[in-house]
């Protein structure tokens, strides 16, 4: 199987589990991002960058991982 075909097949097979895991983690961060009351500032300080980072990595990583695989195997 060529590297391009292998990357396409792996992406097709693994997209749903990767997205489900990522979005479950992102949704789990919502209570930290929307916290109020005592200790809310520290929860915001942790939740907001983690929420944004995982969301960004999910959107970018879905495209860059197969491309990098193909580039590194050629």
PDB file of N, CA, C and O in Angstrom:
ATOM      1  N   UNK A   1       0.853  -1.165   0.000  1.00  0.00           N
ATOM      2  CA  UNK A   1       0.000   0.000   0.000  1.00  0.00           C
ATOM      3  C   UNK A   1       0.907   1.238   0.000  1.00  0.00           C
ATOM      4  O   UNK A   1       1.888   1.297   0.742  1.00  0.00           O
ATOM      5  N   UNK A   2       0.577   2.198  -0.816  1.00  0.00           N
ATOM      6  CA  UNK A   2       1.387   3.414  -0.872  1.00  0.00           C
ATOM      7  C   UNK A   2       1.154   4.254   0.382  1.00  0.00           C
ATOM      8  O   UNK A   2       0.123   4.102   1.037  1.00  0.00           O
ATOM      9  N   UNK A   3       2.092   5.138   0.729  1.00  0.00           N
ATOM     10  CA  UNK A   3       1.908   5.988   1.906  1.00  0.00           C
ATOM     11  C   UNK A   3       0.640   6.854   1.835  1.00  0.00           C
ATOM     12  O   UNK A   3      -0.020   7.079   2.850  1.00  0.00           O
ATOM     13  N   UNK A   4       0.313   7.327   0.653  1.00  0.00           N
ATOM     14  CA  UNK A   4      -0.898   8.152   0.511  1.00  0.00           C
ATOM     15  C   UNK A   4      -2.145   7.319   0.774  1.00  0.00           C
ATOM     16  O   UNK A   4      -3.056   7.761   1.474  1.00  0.00           O
ATOM     17  N   UNK A   5      -2.186   6.113   0.213  1.00  0.00           N
ATOM     18  CA  UNK A   5      -3.329   5.234   0.450  1.00  0.00           C
ATOM     19  C   UNK A   5      -3.412   4.819   1.922  1.00  0.00           C
ATOM     20  O   UNK A   5      -4.502   4.739   2.488  1.00  0.00           O
ATOM     21  N   UNK A   6      -2.257   4.557   2.536  1.00  0.00           N
ATOM     22  CA  UNK A   6      -2.235   4.183   3.954  1.00  0.00           C
ATOM     23  C   UNK A   6      -2.730   5.330   4.835  1.00  0.00           C
ATOM     24  O   UNK A   6      -3.486   5.104   5.779  1.00  0.00           O
ATOM     25  N   UNK A   7      -2.309   6.552   4.533  1.00  0.00           N
ATOM     26  CA  UNK A   7      -2.762   7.711   5.311  1.00  0.00           C
ATOM     27  C   UNK A   7      -4.258   7.932   5.130  1.00  0.00           C
ATOM     28  O   UNK A   7      -4.962   8.247   6.090  1.00  0.00           O
ATOM     29  N   UNK A   8      -4.741   7.770   3.914  1.00  0.00           N
ATOM     30  CA  UNK A   8      -6.173   7.930   3.660  1.00  0.00           C
ATOM     31  C   UNK A   8      -6.987   6.878   4.420  1.00  0.00           C
ATOM     32  O   UNK A   8      -7.994   7.198   5.051  1.00  0.00           O
ATOM     33  N   UNK A   9      -6.544   5.635   4.353  1.00  0.00           N
ATOM     34  CA  UNK A   9      -7.258   4.551   5.027  1.00  0.00           C
ATOM     35  C   UNK A   9      -7.227   4.731   6.549  1.00  0.00           C
ATOM     36  O   UNK A   9      -8.242   4.539   7.217  1.00  0.00           O
ATOM     37  N   UNK A  10      -6.079   5.094   7.087  1.00  0.00           N
ATOM     38  CA  UNK A  10      -5.972   5.315   8.535  1.00  0.00           C
ATOM     39  C   UNK A  10      -6.852   6.484   8.964  1.00  0.00           C
ATOM     40  O   UNK A  10      -7.516   6.417   9.998  1.00  0.00           O
ATOM     41  N   UNK A  11      -6.857   7.545   8.178  1.00  0.00           N
ATOM     42  CA  UNK A  11      -7.717   8.683   8.492  1.00  0.00           C
ATOM     43  C   UNK A  11      -9.187   8.315   8.450  1.00  0.00           C
ATOM     44  O   UNK A  11      -9.971   8.752   9.293  1.00  0.00           O
ATOM     45  N   UNK A  12      -9.551   7.521   7.479  1.00  0.00           N
ATOM     46  CA  UNK A  12     -10.946   7.100   7.359  1.00  0.00           C
ATOM     47  C   UNK A  12     -11.372   6.230   8.542  1.00  0.00           C
ATOM     48  O   UNK A  12     -12.481   6.368   9.057  1.00  0.00           O
ATOM     49  N   UNK A  13     -10.476   5.329   8.967  1.00  0.00           N
ATOM     50  CA  UNK A  13     -10.812   4.423  10.059  1.00  0.00           C
ATOM     51  C   UNK A  13     -10.773   5.092  11.429  1.00  0.00           C
ATOM     52  O   UNK A  13     -11.565   4.746  12.305  1.00  0.00           O
ATOM     53  N   UNK A  14      -9.866   6.042  11.626  1.00  0.00           N
ATOM     54  CA  UNK A  14      -9.628   6.592  12.959  1.00  0.00           C
ATOM     55  C   UNK A  14     -10.262   7.953  13.214  1.00  0.00           C
ATOM     56  O   UNK A  14     -10.197   8.445  14.341  1.00  0.00           O
ATOM     57  N   UNK A  15     -10.872   8.580  12.213  1.00  0.00           N
ATOM     58  CA  UNK A  15     -11.406   9.929  12.404  1.00  0.00           C
ATOM     59  C   UNK A  15     -12.480   9.982  13.487  1.00  0.00           C
ATOM     60  O   UNK A  15     -12.419  10.829  14.378  1.00  0.00           O
ATOM     61  N   UNK A  16     -13.455   9.092  13.419  1.00  0.00           N
ATOM     62  CA  UNK A  16     -14.557   9.128  14.377  1.00  0.00           C
ATOM     63  C   UNK A  16     -14.087   8.926  15.824  1.00  0.00           C
ATOM     64  O   UNK A  16     -14.469   9.720  16.684  1.00  0.00           O
ATOM     65  N   UNK A  17     -13.279   7.906  16.133  1.00  0.00           N
ATOM     66  CA  UNK A  17     -12.829   7.753  17.527  1.00  0.00           C
ATOM     67  C   UNK A  17     -11.987   8.927  18.018  1.00  0.00           C
ATOM     68  O   UNK A  17     -12.097   9.326  19.178  1.00  0.00           O
ATOM     69  N   UNK A  18     -11.153   9.481  17.148  1.00  0.00           N
ATOM     70  CA  UNK A  18     -10.331  10.628  17.545  1.00  0.00           C
ATOM     71  C   UNK A  18     -11.215  11.822  17.856  1.00  0.00           C
ATOM     72  O   UNK A  18     -11.020  12.491  18.872  1.00  0.00           O
ATOM     73  N   UNK A  19     -12.185  12.098  16.994  1.00  0.00           N
ATOM     74  CA  UNK A  19     -13.066  13.244  17.207  1.00  0.00           C
ATOM     75  C   UNK A  19     -13.940  13.051  18.447  1.00  0.00           C
ATOM     76  O   UNK A  19     -14.157  14.001  19.200  1.00  0.00           O
ATOM     77  N   UNK A  20     -14.439  11.841  18.667  1.00  0.00           N
ATOM     78  CA  UNK A  20     -15.275  11.594  19.840  1.00  0.00           C
ATOM     79  C   UNK A  20     -14.484  11.797  21.132  1.00  0.00           C
ATOM     80  O   UNK A  20     -14.989  12.400  22.080  1.00  0.00           O
ATOM     81  N   UNK A  21     -13.266  11.304  21.172  1.00  0.00           N
ATOM     82  CA  UNK A  21     -12.433  11.461  22.360  1.00  0.00           C
ATOM     83  C   UNK A  21     -12.086  12.919  22.596  1.00  0.00           C
ATOM     84  O   UNK A  21     -12.153  13.402  23.726  1.00  0.00           O
ATOM     85  N   UNK A  22     -11.720  13.611  21.548  1.00  0.00           N
ATOM     86  CA  UNK A  22     -11.338  15.020  21.677  1.00  0.00           C
ATOM     87  C   UNK A  22     -12.508  15.866  22.137  1.00  0.00           C
ATOM     88  O   UNK A  22     -12.363  16.685  23.044  1.00  0.00           O
ATOM     89  N   UNK A  23     -13.665  15.678  21.521  1.00  0.00           N
ATOM     90  CA  UNK A  23     -14.810  16.503  21.892  1.00  0.00           C
ATOM     91  C   UNK A  23     -15.357  16.147  23.270  1.00  0.00           C
ATOM     92  O   UNK A  23     -15.907  17.015  23.947  1.00  0.00           O
ATOM     93  N   UNK A  24     -15.222  14.897  23.704  1.00  0.00           N
ATOM     94  CA  UNK A  24     -15.613  14.550  25.073  1.00  0.00           C
ATOM     95  C   UNK A  24     -14.724  15.283  26.073  1.00  0.00           C
ATOM     96  O   UNK A  24     -15.208  15.776  27.092  1.00  0.00           O
ATOM     97  N   UNK A  25     -13.427  15.356  25.784  1.00  0.00           N
ATOM     98  CA  UNK A  25     -12.514  16.085  26.665  1.00  0.00           C
ATOM     99  C   UNK A  25     -12.816  17.574  26.637  1.00  0.00           C
ATOM    100  O   UNK A  25     -12.813  18.228  27.680  1.00  0.00           O
ATOM    101  N   UNK A  26     -13.077  18.119  25.445  1.00  0.00           N
ATOM    102  CA  UNK A  26     -13.390  19.550  25.320  1.00  0.00           C
ATOM    103  C   UNK A  26     -14.664  19.877  26.087  1.00  0.00           C
ATOM    104  O   UNK A  26     -14.713  20.880  26.798  1.00  0.00           O
ATOM    105  N   UNK A  27     -15.691  19.052  25.955  1.00  0.00           N
ATOM    106  CA  UNK A  27     -16.933  19.292  26.691  1.00  0.00           C
ATOM    107  C   UNK A  27     -16.729  19.140  28.197  1.00  0.00           C
ATOM    108  O   UNK A  27     -17.424  19.784  28.983  1.00  0.00           O
ATOM    109  N   UNK A  28     -15.794  18.307  28.598  1.00  0.00           N
ATOM    110  CA  UNK A  28     -15.474  18.174  30.015  1.00  0.00           C
ATOM    111  C   UNK A  28     -14.793  19.402  30.596  1.00  0.00           C
ATOM    112  O   UNK A  28     -14.798  19.595  31.812  1.00  0.00           O
ATOM    113  N   UNK A  29     -14.215  20.227  29.752  1.00  0.00           N
ATOM    114  CA  UNK A  29     -13.565  21.462  30.193  1.00  0.00           C
ATOM    115  C   UNK A  29     -14.540  22.620  30.371  1.00  0.00           C
ATOM    116  O   UNK A  29     -14.182  23.630  30.977  1.00  0.00           O
ATOM    117  N   UNK A  30     -15.753  22.500  29.863  1.00  0.00           N
ATOM    118  CA  UNK A  30     -16.715  23.605  29.928  1.00  0.00           C
ATOM    119  C   UNK A  30     -16.998  24.046  31.360  1.00  0.00           C
ATOM    120  O   UNK A  30     -17.086  25.251  31.593  1.00  0.00           O
ATOM    121  N   UNK A  31     -17.148  23.138  32.346  1.00  0.00           N
ATOM    122  CA  UNK A  31     -17.355  23.623  33.715  1.00  0.00           C
ATOM    123  C   UNK A  31     -16.194  24.475  34.238  1.00  0.00           C
ATOM    124  O   UNK A  31     -16.412  25.400  35.021  1.00  0.00           O
ATOM    125  N   UNK A  32     -14.977  24.174  33.818  1.00  0.00           N
ATOM    126  CA  UNK A  32     -13.854  25.004  34.248  1.00  0.00           C
ATOM    127  C   UNK A  32     -13.886  26.370  33.569  1.00  0.00           C
ATOM    128  O   UNK A  32     -13.568  27.384  34.191  1.00  0.00           O
ATOM    129  N   UNK A  33     -14.266  26.395  32.304  1.00  0.00           N
ATOM    130  CA  UNK A  33     -14.293  27.656  31.558  1.00  0.00           C
ATOM    131  C   UNK A  33     -15.416  28.557  32.061  1.00  0.00           C
ATOM    132  O   UNK A  33     -15.248  29.776  32.101  1.00  0.00           O
ATOM    133  N   UNK A  34     -16.541  27.995  32.442  1.00  0.00           N
ATOM    134  CA  UNK A  34     -17.700  28.788  32.863  1.00  0.00           C
ATOM    135  C   UNK A  34     -17.857  28.854  34.381  1.00  0.00           C
ATOM    136  O   UNK A  34     -18.934  29.203  34.865  1.00  0.00           O
ATOM    137  N   UNK A  35     -16.829  28.535  35.131  1.00  0.00           N
ATOM    138  CA  UNK A  35     -16.915  28.507  36.596  1.00  0.00           C
ATOM    139  C   UNK A  35     -17.216  29.885  37.157  1.00  0.00           C
ATOM    140  O   UNK A  35     -16.854  30.911  36.580  1.00  0.00           O
ATOM    141  N   UNK A  36     -17.889  29.876  38.300  1.00  0.00           N
ATOM    142  CA  UNK A  36     -18.151  31.118  39.032  1.00  0.00           C
ATOM    143  C   UNK A  36     -18.021  30.812  40.519  1.00  0.00           C
ATOM    144  O   UNK A  36     -18.057  29.657  40.942  1.00  0.00           O
ATOM    145  N   UNK A  37     -17.874  31.858  41.285  1.00  0.00           N
ATOM    146  CA  UNK A  37     -17.763  31.680  42.725  1.00  0.00           C
ATOM    147  C   UNK A  37     -16.322  31.602  43.192  1.00  0.00           C
ATOM    148  O   UNK A  37     -15.400  32.041  42.504  1.00  0.00           O
ATOM    149  N   UNK A  38     -16.148  31.030  44.383  1.00  0.00           N
ATOM    150  CA  UNK A  38     -14.822  30.939  44.976  1.00  0.00           C
ATOM    151  C   UNK A  38     -13.921  30.047  44.137  1.00  0.00           C
ATOM    152  O   UNK A  38     -14.295  28.929  43.782  1.00  0.00           O
ATOM    153  N   UNK A  39     -12.748  30.539  43.826  1.00  0.00           N
ATOM    154  CA  UNK A  39     -11.788  29.783  43.047  1.00  0.00           C
ATOM    155  C   UNK A  39     -12.024  29.811  41.548  1.00  0.00           C
ATOM    156  O   UNK A  39     -11.359  29.087  40.807  1.00  0.00           O
ATOM    157  N   UNK A  40     -12.956  30.632  41.088  1.00  0.00           N
ATOM    158  CA  UNK A  40     -13.279  30.664  39.660  1.00  0.00           C
ATOM    159  C   UNK A  40     -12.118  31.169  38.815  1.00  0.00           C
ATOM    160  O   UNK A  40     -11.941  30.726  37.680  1.00  0.00           O
ATOM    161  N   UNK A  41     -11.325  32.091  39.353  1.00  0.00           N
ATOM    162  CA  UNK A  41     -10.218  32.643  38.570  1.00  0.00           C
ATOM    163  C   UNK A  41      -9.186  31.551  38.253  1.00  0.00           C
ATOM    164  O   UNK A  41      -8.676  31.487  37.134  1.00  0.00           O
ATOM    165  N   UNK A  42      -8.885  30.712  39.216  1.00  0.00           N
ATOM    166  CA  UNK A  42      -7.914  29.647  38.953  1.00  0.00           C
ATOM    167  C   UNK A  42      -8.492  28.605  38.006  1.00  0.00           C
ATOM    168  O   UNK A  42      -7.761  28.031  37.199  1.00  0.00           O
ATOM    169  N   UNK A  43      -9.785  28.357  38.092  1.00  0.00           N
ATOM    170  CA  UNK A  43     -10.413  27.417  37.155  1.00  0.00           C
ATOM    171  C   UNK A  43     -10.404  27.974  35.736  1.00  0.00           C
ATOM    172  O   UNK A  43     -10.177  27.234  34.779  1.00  0.00           O
ATOM    173  N   UNK A  44     -10.652  29.281  35.596  1.00  0.00           N
ATOM    174  CA  UNK A  44     -10.572  29.925  34.277  1.00  0.00           C
ATOM    175  C   UNK A  44      -9.144  29.856  33.743  1.00  0.00           C
ATOM    176  O   UNK A  44      -8.929  29.603  32.557  1.00  0.00           O
ATOM    177  N   UNK A  45      -8.179  30.078  34.616  1.00  0.00           N
ATOM    178  CA  UNK A  45      -6.775  30.084  34.196  1.00  0.00           C
ATOM    179  C   UNK A  45      -6.335  28.716  33.688  1.00  0.00           C
ATOM    180  O   UNK A  45      -5.462  28.632  32.823  1.00  0.00           O
ATOM    181  N   UNK A  46      -6.917  27.663  34.205  1.00  0.00           N
ATOM    182  CA  UNK A  46      -6.585  26.317  33.745  1.00  0.00           C
ATOM    183  C   UNK A  46      -7.486  25.898  32.586  1.00  0.00           C
ATOM    184  O   UNK A  46      -7.002  25.366  31.587  1.00  0.00           O
ATOM    185  N   UNK A  47      -8.771  26.129  32.710  1.00  0.00           N
ATOM    186  CA  UNK A  47      -9.739  25.625  31.734  1.00  0.00           C
ATOM    187  C   UNK A  47      -9.676  26.280  30.375  1.00  0.00           C
ATOM    188  O   UNK A  47      -9.789  25.595  29.358  1.00  0.00           O
ATOM    189  N   UNK A  48      -9.498  27.596  30.330  1.00  0.00           N
ATOM    190  CA  UNK A  48      -9.532  28.311  29.050  1.00  0.00           C
ATOM    191  C   UNK A  48      -8.392  27.908  28.121  1.00  0.00           C
ATOM    192  O   UNK A  48      -8.660  27.591  26.962  1.00  0.00           O
ATOM    193  N   UNK A  49      -7.123  27.902  28.569  1.00  0.00           N
ATOM    194  CA  UNK A  49      -6.074  27.472  27.644  1.00  0.00           C
ATOM    195  C   UNK A  49      -6.166  25.996  27.251  1.00  0.00           C
ATOM    196  O   UNK A  49      -5.859  25.640  26.113  1.00  0.00           O
ATOM    197  N   UNK A  50      -6.585  25.142  28.176  1.00  0.00           N
ATOM    198  CA  UNK A  50      -6.721  23.725  27.842  1.00  0.00           C
ATOM    199  C   UNK A  50      -7.842  23.541  26.827  1.00  0.00           C
ATOM    200  O   UNK A  50      -7.680  22.806  25.853  1.00  0.00           O
ATOM    201  N   UNK A  51      -8.963  24.194  27.043  1.00  0.00           N
ATOM    202  CA  UNK A  51     -10.099  24.133  26.118  1.00  0.00           C
ATOM    203  C   UNK A  51      -9.685  24.604  24.721  1.00  0.00           C
ATOM    204  O   UNK A  51      -9.929  23.914  23.731  1.00  0.00           O
ATOM    205  N   UNK A  52      -9.066  25.764  24.649  1.00  0.00           N
ATOM    206  CA  UNK A  52      -8.636  26.306  23.359  1.00  0.00           C
ATOM    207  C   UNK A  52      -7.546  25.481  22.711  1.00  0.00           C
ATOM    208  O   UNK A  52      -7.548  25.298  21.494  1.00  0.00           O
ATOM    209  N   UNK A  53      -6.616  24.980  23.507  1.00  0.00           N
ATOM    210  CA  UNK A  53      -5.515  24.191  22.961  1.00  0.00           C
ATOM    211  C   UNK A  53      -5.964  22.869  22.390  1.00  0.00           C
ATOM    212  O   UNK A  53      -5.532  22.485  21.303  1.00  0.00           O
ATOM    213  N   UNK A  54      -6.823  22.167  23.102  1.00  0.00           N
ATOM    214  CA  UNK A  54      -7.296  20.876  22.611  1.00  0.00           C
ATOM    215  C   UNK A  54      -8.193  21.075  21.389  1.00  0.00           C
ATOM    216  O   UNK A  54      -8.128  20.293  20.441  1.00  0.00           O
ATOM    217  N   UNK A  55      -9.026  22.111  21.404  1.00  0.00           N
ATOM    218  CA  UNK A  55      -9.875  22.394  20.251  1.00  0.00           C
ATOM    219  C   UNK A  55      -9.028  22.721  19.023  1.00  0.00           C
ATOM    220  O   UNK A  55      -9.290  22.213  17.933  1.00  0.00           O
ATOM    221  N   UNK A  56      -8.026  23.560  19.197  1.00  0.00           N
ATOM    222  CA  UNK A  56      -7.139  23.928  18.086  1.00  0.00           C
ATOM    223  C   UNK A  56      -6.357  22.717  17.591  1.00  0.00           C
ATOM    224  O   UNK A  56      -6.251  22.494  16.385  1.00  0.00           O
ATOM    225  N   UNK A  57      -5.814  21.942  18.512  1.00  0.00           N
ATOM    226  CA  UNK A  57      -5.041  20.760  18.130  1.00  0.00           C
ATOM    227  C   UNK A  57      -5.908  19.750  17.394  1.00  0.00           C
ATOM    228  O   UNK A  57      -5.443  19.101  16.457  1.00  0.00           O
ATOM    229  N   UNK A  58      -7.147  19.612  17.801  1.00  0.00           N
ATOM    230  CA  UNK A  58      -8.041  18.674  17.134  1.00  0.00           C
ATOM    231  C   UNK A  58      -8.288  19.109  15.697  1.00  0.00           C
ATOM    232  O   UNK A  58      -8.235  18.290  14.779  1.00  0.00           O
ATOM    233  N   UNK A  59      -8.555  20.380  15.501  1.00  0.00           N
ATOM    234  CA  UNK A  59      -8.844  20.875  14.156  1.00  0.00           C
ATOM    235  C   UNK A  59      -7.605  20.843  13.256  1.00  0.00           C
ATOM    236  O   UNK A  59      -7.707  20.509  12.075  1.00  0.00           O
ATOM    237  N   UNK A  60      -6.461  21.181  13.794  1.00  0.00           N
ATOM    238  CA  UNK A  60      -5.233  21.211  12.991  1.00  0.00           C
ATOM    239  C   UNK A  60      -4.646  19.812  12.842  1.00  0.00           C
ATOM    240  O   UNK A  60      -4.196  19.444  11.757  1.00  0.00           O
ATOM    241  N   UNK A  61      -4.645  19.033  13.914  1.00  0.00           N
ATOM    242  CA  UNK A  61      -4.022  17.718  13.907  1.00  0.00           C
ATOM    243  C   UNK A  61      -4.683  16.728  12.972  1.00  0.00           C
ATOM    244  O   UNK A  61      -4.017  15.835  12.449  1.00  0.00           O
ATOM    245  N   UNK A  62      -5.982  16.868  12.750  1.00  0.00           N
ATOM    246  CA  UNK A  62      -6.687  15.964  11.847  1.00  0.00           C
ATOM    247  C   UNK A  62      -6.128  16.084  10.433  1.00  0.00           C
ATOM    248  O   UNK A  62      -6.107  15.106   9.685  1.00  0.00           O
ATOM    249  N   UNK A  63      -5.682  17.267  10.072  1.00  0.00           N
ATOM    250  CA  UNK A  63      -5.158  17.478   8.719  1.00  0.00           C
ATOM    251  C   UNK A  63      -3.646  17.308   8.639  1.00  0.00           C
ATOM    252  O   UNK A  63      -3.135  16.784   7.649  1.00  0.00           O
ATOM    253  N   UNK A  64      -2.927  17.743   9.667  1.00  0.00           N
ATOM    254  CA  UNK A  64      -1.473  17.727   9.567  1.00  0.00           C
ATOM    255  C   UNK A  64      -0.863  16.339   9.799  1.00  0.00           C
ATOM    256  O   UNK A  64       0.179  16.033   9.220  1.00  0.00           O
ATOM    257  N   UNK A  65      -1.474  15.509  10.614  1.00  0.00           N
ATOM    258  CA  UNK A  65      -0.905  14.197  10.905  1.00  0.00           C
ATOM    259  C   UNK A  65      -0.792  13.320   9.654  1.00  0.00           C
ATOM    260  O   UNK A  65       0.279  12.763   9.415  1.00  0.00           O
ATOM    261  N   UNK A  66      -1.849  13.172   8.847  1.00  0.00           N
ATOM    262  CA  UNK A  66      -1.684  12.365   7.634  1.00  0.00           C
ATOM    263  C   UNK A  66      -0.690  12.974   6.638  1.00  0.00           C
ATOM    264  O   UNK A  66       0.052  12.247   5.978  1.00  0.00           O
ATOM    265  N   UNK A  67      -0.678  14.297   6.532  1.00  0.00           N
ATOM    266  CA  UNK A  67       0.247  14.958   5.608  1.00  0.00           C
ATOM    267  C   UNK A  67       1.684  14.714   6.056  1.00  0.00           C
ATOM    268  O   UNK A  67       2.534  14.386   5.229  1.00  0.00           O
ATOM    269  N   UNK A  68       1.970  14.867   7.340  1.00  0.00           N
ATOM    270  CA  UNK A  68       3.307  14.618   7.846  1.00  0.00           C
ATOM    271  C   UNK A  68       3.712  13.155   7.700  1.00  0.00           C
ATOM    272  O   UNK A  68       4.872  12.857   7.417  1.00  0.00           O
ATOM    273  N   UNK A  69       2.774  12.252   7.890  1.00  0.00           N
ATOM    274  CA  UNK A  69       3.076  10.830   7.683  1.00  0.00           C
ATOM    275  C   UNK A  69       3.535  10.577   6.253  1.00  0.00           C
ATOM    276  O   UNK A  69       4.538   9.903   6.016  1.00  0.00           O
ATOM    277  N   UNK A  70       2.785  11.129   5.304  1.00  0.00           N
ATOM    278  CA  UNK A  70       3.142  10.924   3.896  1.00  0.00           C
ATOM    279  C   UNK A  70       4.493  11.557   3.584  1.00  0.00           C
ATOM    280  O   UNK A  70       5.318  10.955   2.896  1.00  0.00           O
ATOM    281  N   UNK A  71       4.722  12.764   4.085  1.00  0.00           N
ATOM    282  CA  UNK A  71       5.983  13.453   3.813  1.00  0.00           C
ATOM    283  C   UNK A  71       7.190  12.719   4.424  1.00  0.00           C
ATOM    284  O   UNK A  71       8.259  12.669   3.815  1.00  0.00           O
ATOM    285  N   UNK A  72       7.018  12.158   5.615  1.00  0.00           N
ATOM    286  CA  UNK A  72       8.132  11.491   6.283  1.00  0.00           C
ATOM    287  C   UNK A  72       8.392  10.080   5.766  1.00  0.00           C
ATOM    288  O   UNK A  72       9.488   9.549   5.948  1.00  0.00           O
ATOM    289  N   UNK A  73       7.403   9.468   5.125  1.00  0.00           N
ATOM    290  CA  UNK A  73       7.617   8.124   4.610  1.00  0.00           C
ATOM    291  C   UNK A  73       8.099   8.125   3.172  1.00  0.00           C
ATOM    292  O   UNK A  73       8.474   7.072   2.658  1.00  0.00           O
ATOM    293  N   UNK A  74       8.102   9.257   2.513  1.00  0.00           N
ATOM    294  CA  UNK A  74       8.587   9.306   1.120  1.00  0.00           C
ATOM    295  C   UNK A  74      10.076   9.387   1.043  1.00  0.00           C
ATOM    296  O   UNK A  74      10.636   9.435  -0.052  1.00  0.00           O
TER     297      UNK A  74
END
